[in-house]
Amino acid sequence: MKNSKPLKDKPIEAIVQKTMSSHQADWRVLLIGGASGVGKTLVASQLGQHFGVSWFEVDDLRLAFQHSRIALPERTEALYFFLETPGIWTQPPESLRDGLIAVGEVMSPAIEIVVANHVDTIAPVVIEGDGVLPSLFAAPLVRDRAKNGLVRAVFLVEPEEDVLLANMVARGRGTAGQSEAELRTEARAKWLYGQWLAREAHRYGLPVLHARPWSTLIERIITATSVSKL
């Protein structure tokens, strides 16, 4: 019988290496943006499994800020627009789109820190959320780390408003008690936000993909964010 070193005495790097996926990411942070309802959370979890890395929801960060009532350096009130505005889904869809943009702008400095930390500590992660804005790549902490491909992004867009509405209803998150008119207003606002994100992503030279067909989305994201495409 061969002598083997007890597992507890093996270097931690060797133990971790054995548990990692054979698909190695050549980035340290992969950002997935897009309007709510395009499938970011599911695809982020699948990408995490594919590459054997963690994945993170920006919503967790936003909820922590909102429920702790933390005071941010600028525009803290934008965090509470959707929580505290009476009859929020009766507002004009364009105002709601602007509210989503404002939330993303408030969240951006915190996302920048998370991105920089994962790059600098060599802890690969997939980060998804509708608060992920293309303008992150103009922020020094992200821009400097993206120069050599360590930070990449892809933005998912659903071109059909009715599909977003159907996804919202099927998911059922936060839609209880809403009228059909309110649901349609919410879907319209999120569709407008997705179109805005796509335009901004193009302006920053970041890839934009249709969420459908779902069966090929993982492959298309990997191709769009590969080194040869950058």
C-alpha positions in Angstrom: 0.0 0.0 0.0 1.4 3.4 -1.0 1.9 6.0 1.7 -0.3 9.0 1.2 -0.2 12.3 2.9 -3.2 13.0 5.1 -5.7 15.4 3.4 -5.4 17.8 6.3 -1.7 18.2 5.6 -2.0 18.9 1.9 -1.5 22.5 0.8 -4.8 24.3 0.6 -4.1 25.2 -3.0 -3.9 21.5 -4.0 -7.2 20.8 -2.3 -8.9 23.7 -4.0 -7.5 22.8 -7.4 -9.1 19.3 -7.2 -12.5 20.8 -6.7 -12.3 23.4 -9.5 -13.9 23.0 -12.9 -11.7 21.9 -15.8 -12.9 25.1 -17.6 -10.5 27.7 -16.4 -11.6 31.4 -16.7 -9.0 33.8 -18.1 -10.6 36.7 -16.3 -11.1 37.4 -12.6 -14.4 39.3 -12.8 -17.1 38.7 -15.3 -19.9 41.3 -15.1 -23.4 40.4 -16.4 -25.7 43.4 -16.9 -29.2 43.7 -18.2 -32.8 44.6 -17.2 -34.6 42.5 -14.6 -36.3 39.6 -16.2 -33.7 38.7 -18.9 -32.3 35.7 -17.0 -29.1 37.1 -15.5 -29.3 35.3 -12.2 -29.8 31.9 -13.8 -27.1 32.3 -16.4 -24.6 33.7 -13.7 -25.1 30.6 -11.6 -24.6 28.4 -14.7 -21.4 30.3 -15.6 -20.2 29.9 -12.1 -20.7 26.2 -12.3 -19.1 26.0 -15.7 -15.9 27.8 -14.6 -15.9 26.5 -11.0 -16.1 30.1 -9.5 -18.4 32.0 -7.2 -21.2 34.2 -8.4 -22.6 37.3 -6.8 -25.9 39.2 -7.0 -25.7 43.0 -6.9 -29.2 42.9 -5.5 -27.6 41.5 -2.2 -25.5 44.7 -2.0 -28.5 46.9 -2.8 -30.8 45.3 -0.2 -28.0 45.5 2.4 -27.8 49.3 1.7 -31.5 49.8 1.7 -32.4 47.9 4.8 -29.5 49.2 6.9 -30.5 52.7 5.8 -26.8 53.5 5.3 -26.0 57.1 4.2 -24.0 57.1 1.0 -21.8 60.1 -0.1 -24.1 61.1 -2.9 -27.8 60.6 -3.9 -28.7 58.1 -1.2 -32.4 59.0 -1.9 -32.2 57.2 -5.3 -31.9 53.9 -3.4 -35.4 54.4 -2.0 -37.2 55.7 -5.1 -38.9 52.3 -5.8 -39.5 51.5 -2.1 -41.0 54.8 -1.0 -42.8 56.4 -4.0 -46.6 55.9 -3.6 -48.2 54.1 -6.6 -44.7 53.5 -8.1 -46.0 51.5 -11.1 -48.4 54.2 -12.1 -45.5 56.5 -12.8 -44.5 57.2 -16.5 -42.3 54.4 -17.7 -39.6 56.9 -18.7 -39.4 58.2 -15.1 -39.1 54.6 -13.9 -36.3 53.9 -16.4 -34.5 57.0 -15.1 -35.0 55.7 -11.6 -33.3 52.4 -12.5 -30.4 54.3 -14.0 -30.1 56.4 -10.8 -30.0 53.3 -8.6 -27.2 51.9 -10.7 -25.3 55.1 -10.4 -25.6 55.0 -6.6 -24.5 51.4 -6.5 -21.5 51.8 -8.9 -18.9 52.9 -6.3 -19.6 49.9 -4.2 -19.5 47.5 -7.2 -16.1 49.1 -8.2 -14.7 48.1 -4.8 -16.0 44.5 -5.1 -14.5 44.2 -8.6 -11.1 45.5 -7.5 -11.0 43.3 -4.5 -11.7 40.1 -6.5 -9.1 41.1 -9.1 -6.5 41.9 -6.5 -7.1 38.9 -4.3 -7.2 36.5 -7.4 -10.7 35.4 -6.5 -12.6 34.9 -9.7 -16.3 35.7 -9.6 -19.3 36.3 -11.8 -21.2 39.4 -10.8 -24.7 40.0 -12.1 -27.4 42.6 -11.6 -29.5 45.3 -13.2 -27.4 47.8 -11.3 -24.3 46.9 -13.4 -23.8 49.9 -15.7 -21.4 50.1 -18.7 -20.0 53.3 -17.2 -18.2 51.1 -14.6 -15.5 50.7 -17.2 -14.8 54.5 -17.1 -14.1 54.3 -13.3 -10.4 54.1 -12.5 -10.6 51.0 -10.3 -12.3 49.0 -13.0 -10.8 50.6 -16.1 -7.2 50.0 -14.9 -7.9 46.3 -14.2 -9.8 45.8 -17.4 -6.9 46.9 -19.6 -5.3 43.4 -19.5 -8.6 41.5 -19.7 -9.0 40.7 -16.0 -12.4 42.4 -15.9 -14.9 41.7 -18.7 -18.6 42.3 -19.2 -21.6 41.3 -21.3 -25.0 42.9 -21.4 -28.1 40.9 -22.0 -31.1 42.4 -23.8 -34.6 41.2 -24.5 -35.9 42.8 -27.6 -39.6 42.0 -27.0 -41.4 43.9 -24.3 -44.1 41.1 -24.0 -41.5 38.5 -23.3 -40.2 40.6 -20.4 -43.8 40.9 -19.1 -44.2 37.1 -19.3 -40.9 36.5 -17.5 -42.0 38.9 -14.7 -45.3 37.2 -14.2 -43.8 33.7 -14.3 -41.1 34.6 -11.8 -43.7 36.3 -9.5 -41.1 38.4 -7.6 -42.7 41.6 -6.2 -45.7 41.4 -8.6 -48.4 40.3 -6.0 -51.3 42.7 -6.0 -50.3 44.6 -9.1 -53.0 45.3 -11.7 -52.4 44.4 -15.3 -51.8 48.0 -16.2 -49.1 48.3 -13.5 -47.5 45.1 -14.7 -47.4 46.5 -18.2 -45.9 49.7 -17.0 -43.2 47.9 -15.1 -42.4 45.8 -18.1 -42.2 48.9 -20.3 -39.9 50.6 -17.9 -37.6 47.6 -17.7 -37.6 47.2 -21.5 -36.7 50.9 -21.8 -33.9 50.4 -19.3 -32.6 47.4 -21.2 -32.5 49.4 -24.4 -30.6 52.2 -22.6 -28.1 49.7 -21.2 -27.5 48.3 -24.7 -26.8 51.7 -26.2 -24.5 52.5 -23.3 -22.7 49.2 -23.7 -22.1 49.8 -27.4 -20.8 53.3 -26.5 -18.2 51.7 -24.2 -17.4 48.9 -26.7 -18.9 46.2 -24.5 -20.7 43.2 -26.0 -24.5 43.1 -26.1 -26.3 39.8 -26.6 -30.0 38.8 -27.0 -31.0 36.6 -24.1 -32.7 34.2 -26.5 -32.3 31.6 -27.6 -31.5 30.5 -24.1 -30.1 27.1 -25.2 -27.0 28.9 -26.7 -26.6 31.8 -24.3 -23.8 30.3 -22.2 -21.8 29.5 -25.3 -22.5 32.9 -26.8 -21.4 34.7 -23.6 -18.1 32.7 -23.4 -17.4 33.6 -27.1 -18.3 37.3 -26.7 -16.1 37.7 -23.6 -13.1 35.7 -24.9 -9.7 37.3 -25.3 -9.9 37.1 -29.1 -13.1 39.2 -29.1 -11.7 42.0 -26.9 
